[in-house]
Each structure stands twice: as C-alpha cells, then as structure tokens.
Amino acid sequence: MIERKSYSEAYAVLLTLGDNYISKLPQDVFEFIKNKSAEGLMPIIDKSKGLSEQGLTQEGLAMVAMLRLKYLCESEEEKAEFLAYLKKNEQEIKEILMNTKSTRELLRLFKEN
C-alpha cells in the first residue's frame, strides 16, 4: 500500500520541478497526487542533490520515476535512455513502469496500492 508520505514526496518533487513539468502531466494525475499528499509529510527537496540521496521512500522514488517515464520524457530516445538507467539500477521499478500503459492504469495502480 502506498503511504501518504510517498505521495507527499512525489508532490514535493513536482513542486520543485515547477509549472513547466507539472503542465506536462494530465490534470487528474496531478490532482490525485496532490490530494493524497499530506503537508506535514512533504520533504524539502534539495536541487543540488540527487533524489536517491534525500531519504525518499522507495515508493516515492518509484512514483517519480513512473511520472517521468510516462509524462516528462520528451522523446522515445529519452525514454529509452531513462529505461536503460532504471534497468541498470532498479529492475523492479522498470517492470512497474513497463506494465502501466495509460493514465487510467496509473491511477488504478496508485489507488490499489
């Protein structure tokens, strides 16, 4: 089950990335993450450090990775490079990302977990 902390982490990352990235997400996906997050659980994201260095949960990192692959990569080449990175570092995350094909599935995955 995905905890509110993980949604809060993903939401904090999106806020740190800013409107240019947020606007690339379907509005219902962004609103879902926002509504599931809890203000008291939002970390402060340090832009000078990688996300893996900031003590985020595995679920929070997986959610950010899924959002990046599905909505933020701007080309198939960028998606391929990102998938290669994930394969190298996290086979489990890659499997989740590859099995989620639509916004509806993404929301279902979040709701089920």
Biopython code that builds the backbone (N, CA, C, O; Angstrom):
import numpy as np
from Bio.PDB.StructureBuilder import StructureBuilder

atoms = [
    (1, "MET", "N", (0.841, -1.188, 0.000)),
    (1, "MET", "CA", (0.000, 0.000, 0.000)),
    (1, "MET", "C", (0.883, 1.248, 0.000)),
    (1, "MET", "O", (1.794, 1.366, 0.820)),
    (2, "ILE", "N", (0.620, 2.157, -0.902)),
    (2, "ILE", "CA", (1.394, 3.388, -0.969)),
    (2, "ILE", "C", (0.911, 4.322, 0.138)),
    (2, "ILE", "O", (-0.283, 4.601, 0.256)),
    (3, "GLU", "N", (1.836, 4.788, 0.929)),
    (3, "GLU", "CA", (1.506, 5.667, 2.044)),
    (3, "GLU", "C", (1.437, 7.116, 1.598)),
    (3, "GLU", "O", (1.977, 7.495, 0.559)),
    (4, "ARG", "N", (0.765, 7.909, 2.402)),
    (4, "ARG", "CA", (0.642, 9.340, 2.116)),
    (4, "ARG", "C", (2.023, 9.997, 1.999)),
    (4, "ARG", "O", (2.198, 10.953, 1.243)),
    (5, "LYS", "N", (2.988, 9.486, 2.744)),
    (5, "LYS", "CA", (4.337, 10.048, 2.685)),
    (5, "LYS", "C", (4.902, 9.954, 1.269)),
    (5, "LYS", "O", (5.549, 10.887, 0.793)),
    (6, "SER", "N", (4.659, 8.837, 0.601)),
    (6, "SER", "CA", (5.174, 8.653, -0.763)),
    (6, "SER", "C", (4.524, 9.634, -1.733)),
    (6, "SER", "O", (5.199, 10.206, -2.589)),
    (7, "TYR", "N", (3.218, 9.826, -1.598)),
    (7, "TYR", "CA", (2.530, 10.821, -2.429)),
    (7, "TYR", "C", (3.074, 12.215, -2.122)),
    (7, "TYR", "O", (3.262, 13.028, -3.028)),
    (8, "SER", "N", (3.321, 12.485, -0.852)),
    (8, "SER", "CA", (3.852, 13.787, -0.448)),
    (8, "SER", "C", (5.231, 14.021, -1.046)),
    (8, "SER", "O", (5.554, 15.135, -1.461)),
    (9, "GLU", "N", (6.039, 12.976, -1.090)),
    (9, "GLU", "CA", (7.366, 13.088, -1.694)),
    (9, "GLU", "C", (7.257, 13.380, -3.187)),
    (9, "GLU", "O", (7.942, 14.265, -3.701)),
    (10, "ALA", "N", (6.404, 12.644, -3.878)),
    (10, "ALA", "CA", (6.227, 12.873, -5.317)),
    (10, "ALA", "C", (5.706, 14.283, -5.571)),
    (10, "ALA", "O", (6.161, 14.958, -6.494)),
    (11, "TYR", "N", (4.761, 14.724, -4.762)),
    (11, "TYR", "CA", (4.199, 16.066, -4.907)),
    (11, "TYR", "C", (5.281, 17.125, -4.670)),
    (11, "TYR", "O", (5.353, 18.113, -5.400)),
    (12, "ALA", "N", (6.122, 16.920, -3.649)),
    (12, "ALA", "CA", (7.201, 17.867, -3.367)),
    (12, "ALA", "C", (8.184, 17.941, -4.534)),
    (12, "ALA", "O", (8.667, 19.021, -4.876)),
    (13, "VAL", "N", (8.478, 16.796, -5.142)),
    (13, "VAL", "CA", (9.384, 16.778, -6.302)),
    (13, "VAL", "C", (8.756, 17.561, -7.455)),
    (13, "VAL", "O", (9.424, 18.366, -8.103)),
    (14, "LEU", "N", (7.465, 17.318, -7.705)),
    (14, "LEU", "CA", (6.787, 18.043, -8.789)),
    (14, "LEU", "C", (6.792, 19.549, -8.536)),
    (14, "LEU", "O", (7.044, 20.331, -9.453)),
    (15, "LEU", "N", (6.521, 19.952, -7.320)),
    (15, "LEU", "CA", (6.538, 21.385, -6.993)),
    (15, "LEU", "C", (7.929, 21.970, -7.189)),
    (15, "LEU", "O", (8.074, 23.107, -7.638)),
    (16, "THR", "N", (8.953, 21.189, -6.852)),
    (16, "THR", "CA", (10.332, 21.646, -7.029)),
    (16, "THR", "C", (10.671, 21.783, -8.509)),
    (16, "THR", "O", (11.376, 22.712, -8.902)),
    (17, "LEU", "N", (10.175, 20.866, -9.324)),
    (17, "LEU", "CA", (10.419, 20.934, -10.767)),
    (17, "LEU", "C", (9.729, 22.136, -11.397)),
    (17, "LEU", "O", (10.254, 22.734, -12.337)),
    (18, "GLY", "N", (8.550, 22.494, -10.882)),
    (18, "GLY", "CA", (7.874, 23.698, -11.337)),
    (18, "GLY", "C", (6.796, 23.466, -12.382)),
    (18, "GLY", "O", (6.557, 22.347, -12.837)),
    (19, "ASP", "N", (6.158, 24.566, -12.743)),
    (19, "ASP", "CA", (4.990, 24.544, -13.631)),
    (19, "ASP", "C", (5.274, 23.955, -15.010)),
    (19, "ASP", "O", (4.392, 23.334, -15.602)),
    (20, "ASN", "N", (6.474, 24.137, -15.527)),
    (20, "ASN", "CA", (6.799, 23.600, -16.848)),
    (20, "ASN", "C", (6.635, 22.082, -16.865)),
    (20, "ASN", "O", (6.147, 21.522, -17.847)),
    (21, "TYR", "N", (7.034, 21.425, -15.800)),
    (21, "TYR", "CA", (6.903, 19.974, -15.721)),
    (21, "TYR", "C", (5.498, 19.564, -15.307)),
    (21, "TYR", "O", (4.936, 18.615, -15.853)),
    (22, "ILE", "N", (4.935, 20.274, -14.350)),
    (22, "ILE", "CA", (3.586, 19.961, -13.880)),
    (22, "ILE", "C", (2.595, 20.037, -15.033)),
    (22, "ILE", "O", (1.674, 19.225, -15.114)),
    (23, "SER", "N", (2.776, 21.004, -15.923)),
    (23, "SER", "CA", (1.844, 21.173, -17.041)),
    (23, "SER", "C", (1.880, 20.003, -18.023)),
    (23, "SER", "O", (0.961, 19.855, -18.829)),
    (24, "LYS", "N", (2.916, 19.174, -17.974)),
    (24, "LYS", "CA", (3.016, 18.023, -18.856)),
    (24, "LYS", "C", (2.207, 16.830, -18.344)),
    (24, "LYS", "O", (1.954, 15.882, -19.087)),
    (25, "LEU", "N", (1.809, 16.882, -17.094)),
    (25, "LEU", "CA", (1.027, 15.793, -16.508)),
    (25, "LEU", "C", (-0.446, 15.995, -16.799)),
    (25, "LEU", "O", (-0.912, 17.132, -16.866)),
    (26, "PRO", "N", (-1.188, 14.907, -16.975)),
    (26, "PRO", "CA", (-2.640, 15.056, -17.036)),
    (26, "PRO", "C", (-3.128, 15.675, -15.712)),
    (26, "PRO", "O", (-2.645, 15.313, -14.639)),
    (27, "GLN", "N", (-4.056, 16.577, -15.795)),
    (27, "GLN", "CA", (-4.523, 17.291, -14.605)),
    (27, "GLN", "C", (-5.039, 16.338, -13.538)),
    (27, "GLN", "O", (-4.809, 16.560, -12.350)),
    (28, "ASP", "N", (-5.741, 15.270, -13.949)),
    (28, "ASP", "CA", (-6.285, 14.343, -12.952)),
    (28, "ASP", "C", (-5.188, 13.585, -12.209)),
    (28, "ASP", "O", (-5.355, 13.258, -11.034)),
    (29, "VAL", "N", (-4.077, 13.303, -12.872)),
    (29, "VAL", "CA", (-2.954, 12.636, -12.214)),
    (29, "VAL", "C", (-2.334, 13.576, -11.181)),
    (29, "VAL", "O", (-2.085, 13.181, -10.042)),
    (30, "PHE", "N", (-2.088, 14.820, -11.587)),
    (30, "PHE", "CA", (-1.506, 15.785, -10.659)),
    (30, "PHE", "C", (-2.426, 16.017, -9.457)),
    (30, "PHE", "O", (-1.962, 16.035, -8.317)),
    (31, "GLU", "N", (-3.703, 16.190, -9.703)),
    (31, "GLU", "CA", (-4.668, 16.423, -8.619)),
    (31, "GLU", "C", (-4.749, 15.216, -7.683)),
    (31, "GLU", "O", (-4.860, 15.376, -6.468)),
    (32, "PHE", "N", (-4.693, 14.027, -8.242)),
    (32, "PHE", "CA", (-4.732, 12.814, -7.424)),
    (32, "PHE", "C", (-3.545, 12.784, -6.467)),
    (32, "PHE", "O", (-3.713, 12.532, -5.273)),
    (33, "ILE", "N", (-2.351, 13.040, -6.985)),
    (33, "ILE", "CA", (-1.145, 13.045, -6.147)),
    (33, "ILE", "C", (-1.241, 14.152, -5.102)),
    (33, "ILE", "O", (-0.926, 13.939, -3.931)),
    (34, "LYS", "N", (-1.669, 15.313, -5.525)),
    (34, "LYS", "CA", (-1.817, 16.445, -4.607)),
    (34, "LYS", "C", (-2.795, 16.104, -3.474)),
    (34, "LYS", "O", (-2.511, 16.374, -2.307)),
    (35, "ASN", "N", (-3.934, 15.519, -3.814)),
    (35, "ASN", "CA", (-4.948, 15.193, -2.822)),
    (35, "ASN", "C", (-4.518, 14.077, -1.877)),
    (35, "ASN", "O", (-4.966, 14.032, -0.731)),
    (36, "LYS", "N", (-3.665, 13.186, -2.336)),
    (36, "LYS", "CA", (-3.173, 12.093, -1.494)),
    (36, "LYS", "C", (-2.004, 12.514, -0.600)),
    (36, "LYS", "O", (-1.667, 11.816, 0.356)),
    (37, "SER", "N", (-1.392, 13.651, -0.913)),
    (37, "SER", "CA", (-0.236, 14.089, -0.127)),
    (37, "SER", "C", (-0.696, 14.761, 1.166)),
    (37, "SER", "O", (-1.842, 15.190, 1.295)),
    (38, "ALA", "N", (0.227, 14.836, 2.109)),
    (38, "ALA", "CA", (-0.053, 15.466, 3.396)),
    (38, "ALA", "C", (1.012, 16.513, 3.662)),
    (38, "ALA", "O", (2.205, 16.210, 3.644)),
    (39, "GLU", "N", (0.590, 17.737, 3.907)),
    (39, "GLU", "CA", (1.526, 18.859, 4.063)),
    (39, "GLU", "C", (2.619, 18.568, 5.086)),
    (39, "GLU", "O", (3.783, 18.892, 4.853)),
    (40, "GLY", "N", (2.266, 17.971, 6.193)),
    (40, "GLY", "CA", (3.244, 17.694, 7.243)),
    (40, "GLY", "C", (4.265, 16.628, 6.882)),
    (40, "GLY", "O", (5.259, 16.455, 7.587)),
    (41, "LEU", "N", (4.027, 15.915, 5.794)),
    (41, "LEU", "CA", (4.934, 14.845, 5.370)),
    (41, "LEU", "C", (5.790, 15.223, 4.169)),
    (41, "LEU", "O", (6.590, 14.413, 3.701)),
    (42, "MET", "N", (5.633, 16.438, 3.667)),
    (42, "MET", "CA", (6.373, 16.846, 2.463)),
    (42, "MET", "C", (7.821, 17.190, 2.806)),
    (42, "MET", "O", (8.084, 18.046, 3.650)),
    (43, "PRO", "N", (8.751, 16.513, 2.142)),
    (43, "PRO", "CA", (10.165, 16.837, 2.367)),
    (43, "PRO", "C", (10.550, 18.111, 1.629)),
    (43, "PRO", "O", (9.864, 18.546, 0.704)),
    (44, "ILE", "N", (11.637, 18.685, 2.050)),
    (44, "ILE", "CA", (12.226, 19.804, 1.314)),
    (44, "ILE", "C", (13.236, 19.183, 0.357)),
    (44, "ILE", "O", (14.178, 18.510, 0.778)),
    (45, "ILE", "N", (13.027, 19.416, -0.928)),
    (45, "ILE", "CA", (13.889, 18.824, -1.954)),
    (45, "ILE", "C", (15.051, 19.764, -2.239)),
    (45, "ILE", "O", (14.855, 20.937, -2.555)),
    (46, "ASP", "N", (16.250, 19.236, -2.124)),
    (46, "ASP", "CA", (17.473, 19.984, -2.398)),
    (46, "ASP", "C", (17.859, 19.733, -3.852)),
    (46, "ASP", "O", (18.241, 18.620, -4.215)),
    (47, "LYS", "N", (17.758, 20.770, -4.683)),
    (47, "LYS", "CA", (18.042, 20.626, -6.118)),
    (47, "LYS", "C", (19.498, 20.270, -6.406)),
    (47, "LYS", "O", (19.816, 19.793, -7.495)),
    (48, "SER", "N", (20.373, 20.495, -5.448)),
    (48, "SER", "CA", (21.793, 20.213, -5.680)),
    (48, "SER", "C", (22.145, 18.746, -5.423)),
    (48, "SER", "O", (23.281, 18.333, -5.657)),
    (49, "LYS", "N", (21.176, 17.952, -4.941)),
    (49, "LYS", "CA", (21.415, 16.545, -4.648)),
    (49, "LYS", "C", (20.482, 15.680, -5.471)),
    (49, "LYS", "O", (19.396, 16.115, -5.852)),
    (50, "GLY", "N", (20.900, 14.465, -5.744)),
    (50, "GLY", "CA", (20.038, 13.503, -6.415)),
    (50, "GLY", "C", (18.923, 13.058, -5.483)),
    (50, "GLY", "O", (19.071, 13.108, -4.262)),
    (51, "LEU", "N", (17.819, 12.627, -6.049)),
    (51, "LEU", "CA", (16.686, 12.202, -5.226)),
    (51, "LEU", "C", (17.041, 11.020, -4.332)),
    (51, "LEU", "O", (16.560, 10.925, -3.203)),
    (52, "SER", "N", (17.877, 10.123, -4.834)),
    (52, "SER", "CA", (18.239, 8.946, -4.042)),
    (52, "SER", "C", (19.066, 9.313, -2.810)),
    (52, "SER", "O", (19.205, 8.498, -1.897)),
    (53, "GLU", "N", (19.610, 10.513, -2.774)),
    (53, "GLU", "CA", (20.415, 10.973, -1.640)),
    (53, "GLU", "C", (19.588, 11.698, -0.586)),
    (53, "GLU", "O", (20.137, 12.142, 0.423)),
    (54, "GLN", "N", (18.285, 11.828, -0.794)),
    (54, "GLN", "CA", (17.491, 12.693, 0.066)),
    (54, "GLN", "C", (16.553, 11.941, 1.008)),
    (54, "GLN", "O", (15.663, 12.545, 1.608)),
    (55, "GLY", "N", (16.741, 10.642, 1.140)),
    (55, "GLY", "CA", (15.970, 9.873, 2.093)),
    (55, "GLY", "C", (14.519, 9.642, 1.715)),
    (55, "GLY", "O", (13.683, 9.398, 2.585)),
    (56, "LEU", "N", (14.210, 9.716, 0.421)),
    (56, "LEU", "CA", (12.848, 9.456, -0.021)),
    (56, "LEU", "C", (12.562, 7.955, 0.044)),
    (56, "LEU", "O", (13.477, 7.139, -0.064)),
    (57, "THR", "N", (11.307, 7.603, 0.218)),
    (57, "THR", "CA", (10.925, 6.200, 0.256)),
    (57, "THR", "C", (11.076, 5.578, -1.124)),
    (57, "THR", "O", (11.097, 6.281, -2.134)),
    (58, "GLN", "N", (11.182, 4.251, -1.158)),
    (58, "GLN", "CA", (11.241, 3.542, -2.441)),
    (58, "GLN", "C", (9.982, 3.808, -3.254)),
    (58, "GLN", "O", (10.048, 3.978, -4.472)),
    (59, "GLU", "N", (8.824, 3.844, -2.575)),
    (59, "GLU", "CA", (7.559, 4.095, -3.271)),
    (59, "GLU", "C", (7.529, 5.506, -3.858)),
    (59, "GLU", "O", (7.041, 5.708, -4.969)),
    (60, "GLY", "N", (8.048, 6.473, -3.115)),
    (60, "GLY", "CA", (8.101, 7.848, -3.618)),
    (60, "GLY", "C", (9.002, 7.956, -4.833)),
    (60, "GLY", "O", (8.656, 8.607, -5.818)),
    (61, "LEU", "N", (10.156, 7.318, -4.760)),
    (61, "LEU", "CA", (11.081, 7.317, -5.897)),
    (61, "LEU", "C", (10.463, 6.608, -7.104)),
    (61, "LEU", "O", (10.612, 7.068, -8.237)),
    (62, "ALA", "N", (9.775, 5.499, -6.868)),
    (62, "ALA", "CA", (9.134, 4.770, -7.968)),
    (62, "ALA", "C", (8.049, 5.617, -8.612)),
    (62, "ALA", "O", (7.902, 5.615, -9.834)),
    (63, "MET", "N", (7.294, 6.335, -7.804)),
    (63, "MET", "CA", (6.231, 7.185, -8.342)),
    (63, "MET", "C", (6.811, 8.297, -9.213)),
    (63, "MET", "O", (6.286, 8.584, -10.289)),
    (64, "VAL", "N", (7.890, 8.917, -8.751)),
    (64, "VAL", "CA", (8.538, 9.971, -9.536)),
    (64, "VAL", "C", (9.090, 9.384, -10.843)),
    (64, "VAL", "O", (8.972, 9.999, -11.903)),
    (65, "ALA", "N", (9.683, 8.206, -10.760)),
    (65, "ALA", "CA", (10.220, 7.564, -11.963)),
    (65, "ALA", "C", (9.105, 7.258, -12.955)),
    (65, "ALA", "O", (9.264, 7.468, -14.158)),
    (66, "MET", "N", (7.989, 6.766, -12.457)),
    (66, "MET", "CA", (6.858, 6.448, -13.327)),
    (66, "MET", "C", (6.333, 7.708, -14.008)),
    (66, "MET", "O", (6.050, 7.705, -15.206)),
    (67, "LEU", "N", (6.206, 8.767, -13.247)),
    (67, "LEU", "CA", (5.723, 10.034, -13.818)),
    (67, "LEU", "C", (6.692, 10.546, -14.883)),
    (67, "LEU", "O", (6.276, 11.034, -15.934)),
    (68, "ARG", "N", (7.979, 10.429, -14.599)),
    (68, "ARG", "CA", (8.970, 10.885, -15.576)),
    (68, "ARG", "C", (8.846, 10.097, -16.876)),
    (68, "ARG", "O", (8.806, 10.678, -17.960)),
    (69, "LEU", "N", (8.785, 8.786, -16.764)),
    (69, "LEU", "CA", (8.716, 7.963, -17.967)),
    (69, "LEU", "C", (7.440, 8.220, -18.754)),
    (69, "LEU", "O", (7.485, 8.385, -19.973)),
    (70, "LYS", "N", (6.316, 8.254, -18.076)),
    (70, "LYS", "CA", (5.024, 8.365, -18.757)),
    (70, "LYS", "C", (4.739, 9.757, -19.315)),
    (70, "LYS", "O", (4.095, 9.889, -20.356)),
    (71, "TYR", "N", (5.213, 10.792, -18.631)),
    (71, "TYR", "CA", (4.758, 12.137, -18.994)),
    (71, "TYR", "C", (5.869, 13.166, -19.239)),
    (71, "TYR", "O", (5.640, 14.149, -19.943)),
    (72, "LEU", "N", (7.046, 12.967, -18.686)),
    (72, "LEU", "CA", (8.051, 14.022, -18.761)),
    (72, "LEU", "C", (9.128, 13.790, -19.811)),
    (72, "LEU", "O", (9.765, 14.744, -20.257)),
    (73, "CYS", "N", (9.342, 12.547, -20.213)),
    (73, "CYS", "CA", (10.301, 12.288, -21.291)),
    (73, "CYS", "C", (9.732, 12.853, -22.588)),
    (73, "CYS", "O", (8.567, 12.627, -22.916)),
    (74, "GLU", "N", (10.554, 13.578, -23.313)),
    (74, "GLU", "CA", (10.062, 14.282, -24.495)),
    (74, "GLU", "C", (10.298, 13.545, -25.807)),
    (74, "GLU", "O", (9.828, 13.986, -26.855)),
    (75, "SER", "N", (11.015, 12.433, -25.762)),
    (75, "SER", "CA", (11.254, 11.673, -26.987)),
    (75, "SER", "C", (11.397, 10.197, -26.636)),
    (75, "SER", "O", (11.614, 9.827, -25.482)),
    (76, "GLU", "N", (11.269, 9.371, -27.665)),
    (76, "GLU", "CA", (11.454, 7.941, -27.462)),
    (76, "GLU", "C", (12.897, 7.642, -27.059)),
    (76, "GLU", "O", (13.156, 6.721, -26.284)),
    (77, "GLU", "N", (13.830, 8.426, -27.591)),
    (77, "GLU", "CA", (15.242, 8.255, -27.222)),
    (77, "GLU", "C", (15.447, 8.543, -25.741)),
    (77, "GLU", "O", (16.154, 7.806, -25.054)),
    (78, "GLU", "N", (14.832, 9.609, -25.251)),
    (78, "GLU", "CA", (14.941, 9.950, -23.831)),
    (78, "GLU", "C", (14.316, 8.853, -22.971)),
    (78, "GLU", "O", (14.862, 8.491, -21.929)),
    (79, "LYS", "N", (13.173, 8.326, -23.406)),
    (79, "LYS", "CA", (12.540, 7.222, -22.674)),
    (79, "LYS", "C", (13.465, 6.007, -22.642)),
    (79, "LYS", "O", (13.615, 5.359, -21.606)),
    (80, "ALA", "N", (14.077, 5.706, -23.774)),
    (80, "ALA", "CA", (14.975, 4.553, -23.848)),
    (80, "ALA", "C", (16.175, 4.726, -22.915)),
    (80, "ALA", "O", (16.580, 3.787, -22.229)),
    (81, "GLU", "N", (16.732, 5.929, -22.897)),
    (81, "GLU", "CA", (17.862, 6.198, -22.007)),
    (81, "GLU", "C", (17.446, 6.066, -20.548)),
    (81, "GLU", "O", (18.179, 5.506, -19.732)),
    (82, "PHE", "N", (16.266, 6.584, -20.227)),
    (82, "PHE", "CA", (15.775, 6.504, -18.859)),
    (82, "PHE", "C", (15.491, 5.048, -18.468)),
    (82, "PHE", "O", (15.807, 4.638, -17.351)),
    (83, "LEU", "N", (14.905, 4.276, -19.365)),
    (83, "LEU", "CA", (14.667, 2.860, -19.085)),
    (83, "LEU", "C", (15.974, 2.096, -18.891)),
    (83, "LEU", "O", (16.050, 1.205, -18.045)),
    (84, "ALA", "N", (17.002, 2.438, -19.667)),
    (84, "ALA", "CA", (18.308, 1.803, -19.501)),
    (84, "ALA", "C", (18.880, 2.122, -18.120)),
    (84, "ALA", "O", (19.468, 1.265, -17.461)),
    (85, "TYR", "N", (18.697, 3.359, -17.703)),
    (85, "TYR", "CA", (19.143, 3.764, -16.365)),
    (85, "TYR", "C", (18.387, 2.971, -15.290)),
    (85, "TYR", "O", (18.985, 2.476, -14.335)),
    (86, "LEU", "N", (17.070, 2.862, -15.461)),
    (86, "LEU", "CA", (16.272, 2.120, -14.485)),
    (86, "LEU", "C", (16.651, 0.641, -14.465)),
    (86, "LEU", "O", (16.733, 0.027, -13.401)),
    (87, "LYS", "N", (16.880, 0.081, -15.639)),
    (87, "LYS", "CA", (17.252, -1.332, -15.718)),
    (87, "LYS", "C", (18.550, -1.575, -14.982)),
    (87, "LYS", "O", (18.711, -2.574, -14.281)),
    (88, "LYS", "N", (19.454, -0.662, -15.151)),
    (88, "LYS", "CA", (20.748, -0.788, -14.508)),
    (88, "LYS", "C", (20.605, -0.698, -12.986)),
    (88, "LYS", "O", (21.317, -1.389, -12.256)),
    (89, "ASN", "N", (19.697, 0.141, -12.507)),
    (89, "ASN", "CA", (19.606, 0.410, -11.080)),
    (89, "ASN", "C", (18.443, -0.271, -10.362)),
    (89, "ASN", "O", (18.577, -0.665, -9.204)),
    (90, "GLU", "N", (17.321, -0.413, -11.031)),
    (90, "GLU", "CA", (16.122, -0.919, -10.356)),
    (90, "GLU", "C", (15.248, -1.733, -11.307)),
    (90, "GLU", "O", (14.346, -1.176, -11.933)),
    (91, "GLN", "N", (15.490, -3.012, -11.428)),
    (91, "GLN", "CA", (14.686, -3.864, -12.307)),
    (91, "GLN", "C", (13.218, -3.841, -11.896)),
    (91, "GLN", "O", (12.339, -3.856, -12.758)),
    (92, "GLU", "N", (12.941, -3.804, -10.608)),
    (92, "GLU", "CA", (11.563, -3.805, -10.126)),
    (92, "GLU", "C", (10.790, -2.572, -10.591)),
    (92, "GLU", "O", (9.638, -2.696, -11.005)),
    (93, "ILE", "N", (11.390, -1.398, -10.534)),
    (93, "ILE", "CA", (10.727, -0.175, -10.983)),
    (93, "ILE", "C", (10.459, -0.264, -12.486)),
    (93, "ILE", "O", (9.390, 0.129, -12.954)),
    (94, "LYS", "N", (11.417, -0.775, -13.229)),
    (94, "LYS", "CA", (11.232, -0.902, -14.678)),
    (94, "LYS", "C", (9.998, -1.742, -14.995)),
    (94, "LYS", "O", (9.224, -1.397, -15.888)),
    (95, "GLU", "N", (9.814, -2.845, -14.268)),
    (95, "GLU", "CA", (8.659, -3.702, -14.512)),
    (95, "GLU", "C", (7.358, -2.959, -14.240)),
    (95, "GLU", "O", (6.399, -3.106, -14.998)),
    (96, "ILE", "N", (7.306, -2.180, -13.196)),
    (96, "ILE", "CA", (6.103, -1.395, -12.895)),
    (96, "ILE", "C", (5.847, -0.403, -14.022)),
    (96, "ILE", "O", (4.717, -0.274, -14.493)),
    (97, "LEU", "N", (6.884, 0.290, -14.452)),
    (97, "LEU", "CA", (6.730, 1.302, -15.498)),
    (97, "LEU", "C", (6.281, 0.689, -16.823)),
    (97, "LEU", "O", (5.438, 1.255, -17.519)),
    (98, "MET", "N", (6.835, -0.447, -17.161)),
    (98, "MET", "CA", (6.504, -1.075, -18.434)),
    (98, "MET", "C", (5.067, -1.616, -18.448)),
    (98, "MET", "O", (4.455, -1.722, -19.511)),
    (99, "ASN", "N", (4.539, -1.952, -17.288)),
    (99, "ASN", "CA", (3.198, -2.518, -17.209)),
    (99, "ASN", "C", (2.105, -1.468, -17.099)),
    (99, "ASN", "O", (0.924, -1.808, -17.169)),
    (100, "THR", "N", (2.460, -0.226, -16.932)),
    (100, "THR", "CA", (1.470, 0.839, -16.825)),
    (100, "THR", "C", (1.419, 1.551, -18.171)),
    (100, "THR", "O", (2.365, 2.240, -18.553)),
    (101, "LYS", "N", (0.309, 1.382, -18.886)),
    (101, "LYS", "CA", (0.227, 1.887, -20.255)),
    (101, "LYS", "C", (-0.633, 3.128, -20.413)),
    (101, "LYS", "O", (-0.582, 3.776, -21.459)),
    (102, "SER", "N", (-1.419, 3.477, -19.411)),
    (102, "SER", "CA", (-2.315, 4.611, -19.574)),
    (102, "SER", "C", (-2.493, 5.347, -18.256)),
    (102, "SER", "O", (-2.140, 4.842, -17.190)),
    (103, "THR", "N", (-3.042, 6.534, -18.349)),
    (103, "THR", "CA", (-3.349, 7.314, -17.154)),
    (103, "THR", "C", (-4.304, 6.544, -16.262)),
    (103, "THR", "O", (-4.148, 6.535, -15.041)),
    (104, "ARG", "N", (-5.277, 5.907, -16.856)),
    (104, "ARG", "CA", (-6.253, 5.132, -16.076)),
    (104, "ARG", "C", (-5.549, 4.018, -15.297)),
    (104, "ARG", "O", (-5.846, 3.798, -14.122)),
    (105, "GLU", "N", (-4.618, 3.317, -15.949)),
    (105, "GLU", "CA", (-3.874, 2.267, -15.258)),
    (105, "GLU", "C", (-2.995, 2.844, -14.163)),
    (105, "GLU", "O", (-2.860, 2.254, -13.091)),
    (106, "LEU", "N", (-2.395, 3.998, -14.432)),
    (106, "LEU", "CA", (-1.559, 4.654, -13.439)),
    (106, "LEU", "C", (-2.381, 4.998, -12.204)),
    (106, "LEU", "O", (-1.955, 4.737, -11.080)),
    (107, "LEU", "N", (-3.549, 5.579, -12.409)),
    (107, "LEU", "CA", (-4.414, 5.908, -11.278)),
    (107, "LEU", "C", (-4.873, 4.644, -10.554)),
    (107, "LEU", "O", (-4.934, 4.623, -9.324)),
    (108, "ARG", "N", (-5.194, 3.598, -11.301)),
    (108, "ARG", "CA", (-5.600, 2.341, -10.680)),
    (108, "ARG", "C", (-4.470, 1.772, -9.835)),
    (108, "ARG", "O", (-4.703, 1.298, -8.723)),
    (109, "LEU", "N", (-3.257, 1.816, -10.351)),
    (109, "LEU", "CA", (-2.110, 1.324, -9.609)),
    (109, "LEU", "C", (-1.939, 2.086, -8.306)),
    (109, "LEU", "O", (-1.722, 1.488, -7.252)),
    (110, "PHE", "N", (-2.038, 3.416, -8.382)),
    (110, "PHE", "CA", (-1.913, 4.230, -7.180)),
    (110, "PHE", "C", (-3.012, 3.906, -6.191)),
    (110, "PHE", "O", (-2.750, 3.777, -4.996)),
    (111, "LYS", "N", (-4.257, 3.769, -6.677)),
    (111, "LYS", "CA", (-5.398, 3.508, -5.796)),
    (111, "LYS", "C", (-5.295, 2.142, -5.148)),
    (111, "LYS", "O", (-5.619, 1.989, -3.970)),
    (112, "GLU", "N", (-4.847, 1.145, -5.900)),
    (112, "GLU", "CA", (-4.735, -0.217, -5.368)),
    (112, "GLU", "C", (-3.642, -0.318, -4.324)),
    (112, "GLU", "O", (-3.736, -1.129, -3.403)),
    (113, "ASN", "N", (-2.625, 0.480, -4.454)),
    (113, "ASN", "CA", (-1.508, 0.414, -3.520)),
    (113, "ASN", "C", (-1.628, 1.507, -2.505)),
    (113, "ASN", "O", (-0.778, 1.625, -1.622)),
]
sb = StructureBuilder()
sb.init_structure("model")
sb.init_model(0)
sb.init_chain("A")
sb.init_seg("    ")
for serial, (resi, resn, name, xyz) in enumerate(atoms, 1):
    if name == "N":
        sb.init_residue(resn, " ", resi, " ")
    sb.init_atom(name, np.array(xyz, "f"), 0.0, 1.0, " ", f" {name:<3s}", serial, name[0])
structure = sb.get_structure()
